[in-house]
Amino acid sequence: MYNPSVRFPRRWAAENEGLESAVEQLGRVRSSRKVIQREINEIHANVVNLDEDERGWKGLMLPWVRPALIAALGIAFFTQAGGLEMMIYYTPTFLSGAGFGSSSALLTSLGIALVYLIMTLLGCLFVDKIGRRRLVLIMGPGSVVSLVGLGIVFAMHPAQGSVGSWLIVVFLLLFMLFNSGGIQVVGWLLGAELFPLPMRAAATSVHAAMLWGADLLVTSTALTLVQTVSLGGTMWIYAGVNLASVLFVYFCVPETAGATLEDIETALRRGEFRPRVGQDPRIRSYDEEEEEAVGVMPSA
């Protein structure tokens, strides 16, 4: 089944099968011949006229690429630093310490893994309809509230079998629902679509390194944090990280849903990549520009 949200087929077709194949691919998602011709010209120009100074690691250092680098690495860091991996790895340990039996702790861990799977699948299905940026801004506050509630309940040290002990399970599952269905989907996606072709290989390498580096940071410090500031305090720290991720996305990450790779590169070169408060955060697409151009044409 053809998915119009996949960005690479028409560029791959242009490079490997010729421009006629790329035109056929674009015809499935573009309604105007002028728009198709313009995008084909952009793809051809980007492939043929690659500037050596924009290739690889050297290209990542260019000032006009910096907003994309900040956005991609920031979202990668917050994807892993928000506490989800810690929940997956250490939930049985934390729940056992909170008075749960080993079987209850393992069943809760299974529930967490199931929620993670379901929300990731749902996020993948709806991320293009909802939007990358919008999805994080919708789900992120839920992660914050869930972690704040989890920290409060942990700080109360509820007795086993009490309402408080079951609230721990509820808040854990809610956090997994909001986090895995939001930033976890977007964080892995944006690194592949924010960068122009010449430096994309280097950029995705740095993006992957940030993802796994942040994961290492969280998992290696989780138990130390619990011993230092208590389990409740650790949840509040992760709540602060999730709040910071929402603010970061709001101010630094534009909406890329519906935009082509050429649209994103053009926005970077024009200095229009970073969202501005009070303005539409979406990166302009060819279709929108074409509609505006048609709309302002004088009537005969």
N, C-alpha and C positions, 0 to 999 in steps of 0.2 A: 504493500500500500504506500502510495507516494505521500510524503509528509512535507508540505510547503515550508515548514519551519527549519528544515535542514539547509544549512547555508552553503555547503561545499559542492553539490552536484553540478550546478551550472559552471562554476569555475573549473572543476575537474573535467567536465565535458569539453570546455573550451580548450584546455591544455592537452587533452588526450584523445578526443574524438573530433575536434574541429568546432568551428563557430556554429555550423548548422545544428549540431546536437545541442549546443548551449542555448540557441534560440528556441528550440523545441522545449527544453526544460523551462525556460523563462515564460513561454507561452502558457504554461499551466498555472502560473501565479501572477502574471501581469496582464492587464486588460487593454493596454494601449501599445500600439506598435512603436510610437515615439519613445515611450518609456523603455521598451525592450531594446531598441536600438541604442539608446543612451547608455543603458547598463552594459550591453555587450561592448560598446566602445570603452567604457571604464575598465571592464575586466581585461580586455585586450591591451589597453595602455598599461595597466598595472603589471601584467605578465611580461610584456615586451620591454618596457622602459624601467626596469628595476634599477634603482640607484645603488651602486656598490656601497655608498656611505650609509645606506639604510638597512643593510643586511646584518643579520645575526646580532651579536652582543653590541656592536657599534650602534646599530639602529635603536636599540633600547635606551641608549643614553641621549637620544635627540630630545630637545625640549618639548616638541609638539607631541611626542609619544608619552611623556611623563604622566599626564592625567589618566591614561589607560593603565599604565603600570601601577600607579597608586591605587586605582579602583580594583584591579585584578588581585594585587597582592593583599590589599586590605580585606577584601571579601574572603580571600583564601584563609587569612589568619583568623578572622572571626568565625569562619565555618568550623574550624577545629577547636578554637579556644573557648567556645561557648559552653563547654561542659558535656556535650553529648557523648563523646568517646569515653570520658571518665565514667559516665553513667553505665555505659555498656560493659566496661571492664570491671568496675568495682561495685556495682549494685548488690551482688550477693554479700560482699564484705560489709557494706554499709548497713544493709538490712539486718544482717546477723548481729551487728553491733547495736542495732536499735531494738533488739529483742525478738526479732522474727526467727522462727525455726528454719533449718536449712532447706526443707522442702518448700516452705512458703517463699523464701528468698529466691530459690531457683525458679519457681513458677512465675514470680514477678518478673524475673529476668527474661523468661520466655515471652511474657506479655509485652515487655519493652521491645524485644526483637521483632515481634509480630507487628506492633504499631509502627516501628521503624520501616519495615518492609512495605506495609500497606500505604503509609503516607508518602514514601518515596515514589511508589508507583503512581499514586494519585497526583503528586507534584509534577512528575514527568508528563502526565497526560494533560494537565491544565496550565502548565507554566507559560505556554505560548498564548493561551486565551486570556489569562490573568495578567501576565507580564512579569519579568524577572524582578524588577525593582518593587513593583506593587506587591508581589507575593511576599517578599521579605518584610515590607512595611506593614502588611496585614498580620503575618504570623509572628513576627519578632516580639511585639508587646505581649503576646500570649506566653512566650518563653520567659519573659521577664517576670510576669505575675506568677507563673507556676513556680519559678525558682524562689521568689520571695516567700510564697506560701510554704514551700518545702522547707526553707530555712527556719521559718517560724515554728513549724511542727517539730522539726528535729530539735530545736532549742527547748521545746517544752518536754522532751523526753517522755513521750506517751507510753503508757503501759501496753504490754502485748495484748491484742484483742480489743483494745479500746477504739473509740471513734478516731482518735488522733493517729493511731497506728495505721488505720485504713486510709486516712487522709494522706499519709506518706505515699501509699501506692497510687492514689488518685493523682496527686501532684506530679509524681514521677511519670505516669502515663501521659498526663497533659503536656508536660515539658517535651516528651518525645514526640507527641503529636504536632505541636507547634514548631519545634526545631527541625525535625526531619522532613516535615512538609514544606518548609520555607527555605531557610538559608542553606540547608544541606543540599537541596536540589540546585539552587542558583550558584552556590560557591564553586561547584565542579564544572558548571556550564560556562560561566563568563570567561574563564581563562582561555577558552578556545575561540572566542568570537570577538574579543576586544582589540586584537592587534592586527596591523596590516601584514600582508603576505611576506615581505622580506625578512621580518624579524620574528615571525610567529613561532618558529621552532625554538628559538632561544627563550622567548617569552613563556611558552607553555612549560618549558623546563624549569624556569624560575617559579612559575605558578605552582607546579607540582612540589617543588622543594619547600615552598612556603606552607603548603597544605600539610605535608608530612612533618616538617619542622615544628609547626604549631601543635600537631598531634603528639609529638615527642615531648614538647614542653608541658602539655597538660597532663599526660599520663605519668610523667616522671616527677611532677610536683603535687599531684592530687593528694596522696597520703600525707605528705609533709604539711600541706595546707590544713588538712583535717586535724592533725596533731597540734598545729600552731594556733588556729583560730576556731577550732571545733567544726563539727559537721554542718551545723546551721550557718556558721560564719562563712564556710566554703561555698555554700549555696548562694549566699548573698553576694559574694565576690563574682561568681559566675553570672548572677543576675545583672551586676554592673557591666560585665563584659557584653552580655546580650543587649543591654540598653545602648552601650557604645556602638554596637554593630548597627542598630537601627538608625542612630544619628549619622553614622558614617555613610550608610547607603543613601540616606535622605540628602546629604550634602555633596557626596562625591560620585555616586553611581547613577548614570542616566538610564532611562528605559530603552533597551535595545530590541525588545520584541517587535517583529515586523520590519526591522531595518536590515538591509543587506550589509555585507562586509565592506562594500564600497561606500555606503552611507556612513558607516562608523569611521572609516578612514578619512572621508571628507570632513566630518565633524571635528576630528582631531586636528587636521591641517588648518581648518578655519578657526580653531580655538573655541568651538561651540560644543565640545564634548561634555564638560562638567555641567550638571543641572544648576539652574539659577532659581532662587526662591521667588515664587510668584509667577514663574513661567512654566510652560509645558516641559516636563522632564524628558519627553521622548526625543530620540534622535530622528531627525526628519528623514522621510523615505522618498524615493523617486516618485511614487504614486501621488503623494501629497503635494510635492513641488509641481508636478504636472497639472494636478487639479487647480492649484492656485494660479498657475500660468494661464490656463484656459479661462479661469474665472475673471481675470483682469484684462483679457483681450478685448479690444473695442469691437462693438457690434457693427456689422456692415450696414 
